[in-house]
Amino acid sequence: MALGATIYRAELNIADMDRNYYMTHDLTVAQHPSETDMRMMVRLLAFALNADEQLGFCKGISNEDEPDLWQKSFGGDIELWIDLGQPDEKRIRKACGRAARVIIYTYQEGPARAWWQQNESKLERFKNLDVIHLRFEGVEKLVKRSMQLQCNIQDGELSLHDAHDNSVNVTQERWK
């Protein structure tokens, strides 16, 4: 018997002073059995940093033809493709060919730095690609089956708070 996804619900109240974006999103997030709590929360962080009415979660880990998140135009064109972690060059090339803009969010300092050192020169040619490293600690403490989260973004820094006075601060380092 195959294991199914675990479903999480998140009410994400975003106050993004950098983009003048203020909205509450009611999100349903399916966590693949092989996905860690940290990775699932990084998907929520990526959503918050790029929040838009058209941005949505994809099948991600369970489908190689889709990113973790994407934003499509009403005509079906991929405006934004967001991947997490350390995708291979072939996947990045495919994403850059299909989407107007591609963002890769890395996390976990050691593996991310090693991946970047190995791939930096290969990825310079992609003009529509951004690589951003996220630094944070303890994001897993916010995980609940039903979450109410307040997200504040200012000067590129994100703070995420839950209803139980837990909080996480996230900084971004632009690598490309």
N, C-alpha and C positions, 0 to 999 in steps of 0.2 A: 504494500500500500504506500503510495507516494505521499509525502508530507505536503500539506498545503501552506499557503501564505498566511501569515498572521496579520490581521487587519487592525490598524490604528486610526483613530480619529483625532484630528488636531484643529482647534480653533486658533488660528494664527493672526494676531492683531499686529499689523506692521505700521510703524511710523518711520519712514525712510526720509530723513531730512536732506540727504544728499540728492535725492531725485524728486523731492516733494510728492512722495507717494504715501498715501494714508488709506489703508483698507484692511478689512477683516476678511480672511479667507477660511472657509470651512473645508478642510482637506481630509481625504481618505487616503491613507498610505498603506500599501500592501508590502509587508516585509517578507521577502523570499526566505525560505528556510536556511539558506547558506549565508544570508546577509546579517552582519552584526548590528547591534543597537547603534554603535557609533556611526556606521555607514548610513543607516537609515536617517539618523539625525543630521548627517552632512547633507543628505538630499533635502531635508527641510531647510537647512541653512542656505543651500543654493537656491531654493525656491524664494526664500525671503530676500536674498540679495538681488534677485532678478524679477521680483513679483510683477505679475501682469495678469489681466483677466484671461488672456489666451495661453498662459504658461500652464503646462500640465505634466504630471508624472507619466512615465511610460513603463513598459514592462521591464526595462533596464536589464538586470542580471539574467533574466530568463529569456531575453531576445537580443541577439547580436545585431539585428538590423535597426534597433532603436536605441536612443540615448537614455540616460536616467531621467532627464526632463527635456521637453522641447516646447517651443512656441511656434505655432503655425499661423499663417495668414488665413483670411477667410477663403482664399483661393486654393489653399492646401500647400503653399510653398513653406518650407522650413525657414523661419526667420532666425531662430536661435536653437542651437543644439548644445546641451550641457551634459558632460560626462564627468565622472568622479574617479579618483585614483590615478592609476598609471596605465592608460590604454596604449596599445602598440601603434606603431607608425601607420600601419595599414588601415586601422580603424580611424585614426585621425585624418588621414588623407581622404578616406571615404566621407567622413563628416564634413570636412572643409569643401568637398565637391558638391555636397547636397544642401548645405545650409549657408545662409548669408553671413552668419556669425557663429563661431564655436568657442565655448569656454570649457576648459578643463580645470576642475577644482581638485588640487592635491591636498592631502592631509597625512598625518603620521610622518613626522620629520625625516627619519632615517631612510625609509624606503623611497619617499618622495624625492629627496635630494639625489639619491643614487640614480633613480629613473631620469631626473632632469639632466644630470651630468652626462648620462648616456645618450639622451635624445635632443638636447638643446640645439645642436648644429643642424640636425635633420629637420627640426620643426620651424626654423627661422624662415623658410620659404613660404609658409602659410600666412598670408596677410590678414586673413579673417579669423585667426586663432589667438585667443588669450589663454595664458596659463597662470593660474592664481593659486598660491599656497595658503591654506587656512591654518591658523594656529589657535588652539583652544585646549582646555583641560576639563574633563568631567562632564561632557555633554550627555553621557549616558544616564546621569542622575535625573534628567528631565523626562525620560521615557516612561510613559504610562499608556495604557490602552486608550484612554481618553485624555487628551492634553488641552489645556488652555494656556497658550503661550503669548507673551508680549514681546515683540521684537522692536528694538530701537536701533536705527542705523544713522551714524553721524560721523563725518570725516573718515569714511571707510571702515570704521569699527562698528561691530555689531554686538549688541547685548541682548541676551535671550533670558526671559524670566518666566517661571511658572507660577501657578496659584499657591504653591507651598513655600514661597520665598527662596527657591533654588534659582541660581542664575549662572550663566556662562558668558564670558566675554570672548569674542572672536576677532582676531586681527587678520588682515589680508596682506600678503606679500606678492606683488605682481612680478612674475618671472618672465613673462612675455606679453 
